Amino acid sequence: MYSILYFSPTGNAFYLAKKLKSHLGDDSIDILPLEFSKIEELKKNKHLIVLYPVHGFNAARTVKRFIKNLPGQLYDDVSLIGVGCTTSWLNHGVSHDLRKPLIKKGYSIVVDEILSMPLTFIMAFPDEVARRLIDESEAKMKDIASSIIDRKISDNDVKIKSKVINSVGKIEQGAARLFGLELHANKNCTSCGICWRNCPEGNIKSKKKNKPKFGVNCLMCMRCIYNCPEKAISPRFSKFIPIKKGYSILSFVE
């Protein structure tokens, strides 16, 4: 009945996707990574649930492209769950560019919510704040599961100020592409290939001696930086952007 797709560069959305599956009470539900799921291979189902990260008050570019290419009539309903660092009005317009194509294709949007999880770049939240956000989102996920089961439509009355922030946030997409040009791998790189195999935008290629080469299609998702086992990847100049020691939700939930 349900299909869950998640885009989770740093693990937050994936963690919540697993929680949602448990609350929906159906062990047969597939939880699939959105960026590696081929649209033509998706199974027709009743309800699609998409969990995605908030990038600059917008849905991530990878998610927007997927929704744009999603054919009509594959599902009856769609639910959208954004994962950011705040549930305030600043993020209330993040689903705007997802809702428009879905509605145009005839989809009914049931749940449209934002959950707050620990910040994954620039600065780390204090442990007690991070733990509180996770607990609050886990509790809210129970309510979201009930709304999906009961088909309770979310109120989507987005204020003008939220729409303005959503539009302004699109500037970050250009900055993200430039950020990719700053990335490089230092001498600790072992050419393991984890970064280029897992880049959601295919922005990392193997160059001479199997060292990674970064292009201009970066999403600024931090996956390559935080998932590198040797911590060999970093920006040349914008060193203030990534959390210095990386980020892992497992440090808070295990």
C-alpha positions as CSV (number, residue, x, y, z in Angstrom):
1,M,0.0,0.0,0.0
2,Y,2.8,2.4,0.9
3,S,6.2,3.2,-0.8
4,I,8.8,5.2,1.0
5,L,11.5,7.0,-0.9
6,Y,14.2,9.0,1.0
7,F,17.0,11.3,0.1
8,S,19.4,11.4,3.1
9,P,23.0,12.6,2.4
10,T,23.8,12.6,6.2
11,G,21.4,10.0,7.5
12,N,18.7,12.1,9.2
13,A,15.9,11.4,6.7
14,F,16.8,7.7,6.4
15,Y,16.6,7.4,10.2
16,L,13.1,9.0,10.2
17,A,12.0,6.9,7.2
18,K,12.7,3.7,9.3
19,K,10.7,5.2,12.2
20,L,7.8,6.0,9.9
21,K,7.8,2.4,8.5
22,S,7.5,1.0,12.0
23,H,4.6,3.4,12.9
24,L,2.8,2.4,9.7
25,G,2.8,-1.2,10.9
26,D,3.6,-2.8,7.6
27,D,6.8,-4.8,7.3
28,S,6.4,-5.2,3.6
29,I,6.9,-1.5,2.9
30,D,9.9,-0.8,0.7
31,I,12.3,2.0,1.9
32,L,14.3,3.0,-1.1
33,P,17.0,5.7,-1.7
34,L,15.5,8.2,-4.0
35,E,18.7,9.2,-5.8
36,F,19.4,5.6,-6.8
37,S,15.9,4.6,-7.6
38,K,15.0,4.3,-11.3
39,I,11.5,5.7,-12.0
40,E,10.8,3.1,-14.6
41,E,11.4,0.4,-12.0
42,L,9.1,1.8,-9.3
43,K,6.1,-0.3,-8.5
44,K,2.6,1.1,-8.8
45,N,1.2,1.7,-5.3
46,K,-1.5,3.5,-3.3
47,H,0.6,6.0,-1.5
48,L,4.1,7.4,-2.1
49,I,5.9,9.0,0.9
50,V,9.0,11.1,0.2
51,L,11.4,12.2,2.9
52,Y,13.9,14.8,1.8
53,P,16.5,17.3,3.3
54,V,16.0,21.0,3.3
55,H,18.8,22.9,1.4
56,G,18.6,26.6,1.6
57,F,14.8,26.7,2.5
58,N,14.1,24.5,-0.5
59,A,13.9,20.8,-1.3
60,A,17.2,19.5,-2.5
61,R,17.8,19.7,-6.3
62,T,18.0,15.9,-6.6
63,V,14.5,15.6,-5.1
64,K,13.0,18.3,-7.3
65,R,14.3,16.6,-10.4
66,F,12.9,13.2,-9.3
67,I,9.5,14.7,-8.7
68,K,9.5,16.5,-12.0
69,N,10.2,13.3,-13.8
70,L,7.7,11.2,-11.8
71,P,4.9,10.0,-14.2
72,G,1.3,10.6,-13.3
73,Q,-1.0,7.8,-12.1
74,L,1.8,5.7,-10.5
75,Y,0.3,6.5,-7.1
76,D,-3.0,7.8,-5.8
77,D,-1.6,9.9,-3.0
78,V,1.8,11.5,-2.1
79,S,3.1,12.7,1.2
80,L,6.0,15.0,1.6
81,I,8.2,15.1,4.7
82,G,11.0,17.7,4.8
83,V,13.9,17.4,7.2
84,G,15.6,20.6,8.3
85,C,17.1,22.2,11.3
86,T,13.9,24.2,12.3
87,T,10.2,23.9,11.9
88,S,9.7,27.7,12.0
89,W,8.1,29.8,9.3
90,L,11.5,29.9,7.5
91,N,11.0,26.4,6.2
92,H,7.2,26.4,5.7
93,G,7.6,27.0,1.9
94,V,10.2,24.3,1.2
95,S,7.7,22.0,-0.6
96,H,6.5,24.6,-3.0
97,D,8.5,23.3,-6.0
98,L,7.5,19.7,-5.2
99,R,3.7,20.4,-4.8
100,K,3.3,22.2,-8.1
101,P,4.3,19.4,-10.5
102,L,2.6,16.7,-8.3
103,I,-0.7,18.6,-8.4
104,K,-0.3,19.2,-12.1
105,K,0.0,15.5,-12.6
106,G,-3.1,14.8,-10.7
107,Y,-1.6,13.6,-7.4
108,S,-3.4,14.3,-4.1
109,I,-1.0,15.5,-1.5
110,V,-1.9,14.2,2.0
111,V,0.8,15.0,4.5
112,D,3.1,18.0,3.9
113,E,5.2,18.5,7.0
114,I,8.6,19.6,8.2
115,L,10.6,17.9,10.9
116,S,13.5,19.4,12.8
117,M,16.8,17.4,13.2
118,P,20.3,18.3,14.2
119,L,22.2,20.7,11.9
120,T,24.7,18.8,9.7
121,F,27.0,21.6,8.5
122,I,28.6,24.9,9.5
123,M,28.1,24.3,13.2
124,A,27.1,21.4,15.4
125,F,24.2,21.7,17.8
126,P,25.0,21.0,21.4
127,D,24.3,17.3,22.2
128,E,21.3,18.1,24.4
129,V,19.7,20.2,21.7
130,A,20.3,17.5,19.1
131,R,18.8,14.8,21.3
132,R,15.8,17.0,22.0
133,L,15.1,17.6,18.3
134,I,15.4,13.9,17.5
135,D,13.0,13.0,20.3
136,E,10.5,15.6,19.1
137,S,10.7,14.4,15.5
138,E,10.3,10.8,16.6
139,A,7.2,11.7,18.5
140,K,5.8,13.8,15.6
141,M,6.4,10.9,13.2
142,K,3.8,8.9,15.1
143,D,1.2,11.6,14.4
144,I,2.3,11.8,10.7
145,A,1.9,8.0,10.4
146,S,-1.7,8.3,11.8
147,S,-2.4,11.1,9.3
148,I,-1.2,9.0,6.4
149,I,-3.2,6.0,7.5
150,D,-6.4,8.1,8.1
151,R,-5.6,10.3,5.0
152,K,-5.8,13.5,7.0
153,I,-4.8,16.3,4.7
154,S,-2.2,18.7,6.0
155,D,-3.0,22.4,6.2
156,N,-0.7,24.1,3.6
157,D,-1.5,27.7,4.2
158,V,1.9,29.1,3.5
159,K,2.5,32.8,4.4
160,I,4.0,35.2,1.9
161,K,7.1,35.7,4.0
162,S,7.8,31.9,3.8
163,K,7.4,32.0,0.0
164,V,9.8,34.9,-0.2
165,I,12.4,33.0,1.9
166,N,11.9,30.0,-0.3
167,S,12.6,32.0,-3.5
168,V,15.6,33.7,-2.0
169,G,17.0,30.4,-0.9
170,K,17.3,29.3,-4.5
171,I,20.5,31.4,-4.6
172,E,22.2,28.7,-2.6
173,Q,21.9,26.3,-5.5
174,G,24.4,28.3,-7.5
175,A,26.7,28.6,-4.5
176,A,26.5,24.8,-4.1
177,R,27.8,24.3,-7.6
178,L,30.8,26.6,-6.9
179,F,31.4,24.7,-3.7
180,G,32.1,21.6,-5.7
181,L,35.0,23.3,-7.4
182,E,36.6,24.0,-4.0
183,L,36.6,20.3,-3.0
184,H,39.8,18.3,-3.2
185,A,41.2,15.1,-1.7
186,N,44.5,15.2,0.2
187,K,47.2,12.7,0.4
188,N,45.2,10.5,2.8
189,C,42.9,9.5,-0.1
190,T,43.1,5.7,-0.7
191,S,41.1,5.8,-4.0
192,C,38.4,3.6,-2.4
193,G,35.7,5.1,-4.6
194,I,33.1,5.6,-1.9
195,C,32.7,9.3,-2.8
196,W,32.1,8.9,-6.5
197,R,29.9,5.9,-6.2
198,N,27.6,7.6,-3.7
199,C,27.5,11.2,-5.0
200,P,23.8,11.9,-5.6
201,E,24.5,14.2,-8.5
202,G,27.3,12.2,-10.2
203,N,29.6,15.2,-9.6
204,I,32.6,13.2,-8.6
205,K,34.7,11.3,-11.2
206,S,37.7,9.1,-10.9
207,K,40.7,10.8,-12.5
208,K,44.4,9.9,-12.8
209,K,45.6,7.3,-10.2
210,N,41.9,6.8,-9.2
211,K,41.8,10.1,-7.3
212,P,38.4,11.9,-7.2
213,K,37.8,14.9,-9.4
214,F,35.0,17.3,-8.4
215,G,32.8,19.1,-11.0
216,V,30.3,22.0,-11.1
217,N,27.2,20.0,-10.2
218,C,27.7,19.8,-6.5
219,L,24.7,19.7,-4.2
220,M,26.6,20.8,-1.1
221,C,25.1,17.8,0.7
222,M,28.4,16.9,2.5
223,R,28.0,13.2,1.9
224,C,31.5,12.9,0.3
225,I,33.1,14.8,3.1
226,Y,31.4,13.0,6.0
227,N,31.4,9.5,4.5
228,C,35.1,9.5,3.6
229,P,36.7,6.8,5.8
230,E,40.0,8.7,5.7
231,K,38.5,12.2,6.1
232,A,40.5,13.1,3.1
233,I,38.0,15.5,1.4
234,S,37.7,19.1,2.3
235,P,37.1,22.5,0.6
236,R,40.2,24.5,-0.2
237,F,38.9,27.9,1.1
238,S,35.4,27.5,2.7
239,K,36.7,25.5,5.6
240,F,34.2,27.1,7.9
241,I,31.3,25.3,6.1
242,P,31.5,21.6,7.1
243,I,31.4,20.6,10.7
244,K,35.0,20.0,11.5
245,K,34.5,16.4,12.9
246,G,31.8,15.5,10.5
247,Y,28.2,14.4,11.4
248,S,26.6,11.1,12.2
249,I,23.1,10.7,13.6
250,L,24.3,7.3,15.0
251,S,26.3,9.2,17.6
252,F,23.0,10.3,19.1
253,V,20.8,7.2,18.7
254,E,23.0,4.3,19.5
